[in-house]
Amino acid sequence: MNTTVQIRKKGQFTIPAAMREKLGIEENEVVSVSMIGDGAIVIIPRKLELPSLLDKTAALAKKKGISMEEMLAELDEIRHNS
């Protein structure tokens, strides 16, 4: 599902109703906003974020031969350098 939205004065935009409904995003709900590289923004409902991301991240790390300890150390370094 793709759409185009307009960015308003304070950098705000509206997530289309069909997308909110499909993701179960309700009024006043908190979402996570992340930047991927230099060209994409990802918005993830907080209630969906952790279980799904942890499973996907663990599988990808295992496939690439990266241990959980290495990954956590890298995340810690990123957090402290941001």
C-alpha positions in Angstrom: 0.0 0.0 0.0 1.6 3.3 -1.1 0.3 6.8 -1.0 1.5 10.4 -1.1 0.9 12.9 1.7 1.7 16.5 2.2 4.1 17.7 4.9 2.6 20.6 6.9 4.2 23.6 8.6 5.6 21.8 11.6 6.7 18.7 9.7 3.4 16.9 10.4 1.5 14.7 8.0 -1.6 12.4 8.2 -1.2 8.7 7.9 -4.1 7.7 5.6 -7.1 6.1 7.4 -6.8 2.8 5.4 -3.2 2.4 6.6 -4.1 3.3 10.2 -6.9 0.8 10.2 -4.8 -2.0 8.7 -2.1 -1.4 11.3 -4.5 -0.9 14.2 -3.2 2.6 14.9 -5.7 4.5 17.0 -5.9 8.2 18.0 -3.2 9.3 20.5 -1.3 6.0 20.1 2.5 6.2 20.2 4.4 5.1 17.1 8.1 4.6 16.5 9.7 6.7 13.7 13.1 5.5 12.4 15.4 6.6 9.6 16.8 4.0 7.3 20.0 5.2 5.6 19.6 8.6 4.1 16.4 8.2 2.2 13.6 6.4 4.1 11.5 6.9 7.1 9.7 3.9 8.7 6.8 4.3 11.1 6.0 1.3 13.3 3.1 1.0 15.8 4.8 0.5 19.2 2.5 -2.5 19.9 3.8 -4.3 16.8 7.4 -3.1 17.0 9.2 -5.3 19.5 8.1 -8.9 18.8 8.3 -8.6 15.1 11.5 -6.6 15.0 13.3 -8.8 17.5 12.4 -12.0 15.5 13.5 -10.4 12.2 16.6 -9.0 13.6 17.7 -12.2 15.3 17.1 -14.2 12.1 19.1 -11.7 10.0 21.9 -11.6 12.6 22.1 -15.4 12.7 22.2 -15.5 8.9 25.0 -13.0 8.8 27.0 -14.8 11.6 26.5 -11.9 14.0 26.1 -12.8 17.7 23.4 -11.1 19.8 26.2 -9.7 22.0 27.9 -8.1 19.0 24.7 -6.6 17.9 23.8 -5.2 21.3 27.3 -3.8 21.6 26.9 -2.0 18.3 23.5 -0.6 19.3 25.0 0.6 22.5 27.8 2.4 20.6 25.3 4.0 18.2 23.1 5.2 21.1 26.1 6.8 22.8 27.4 8.5 19.7 24.1 10.0 18.6 
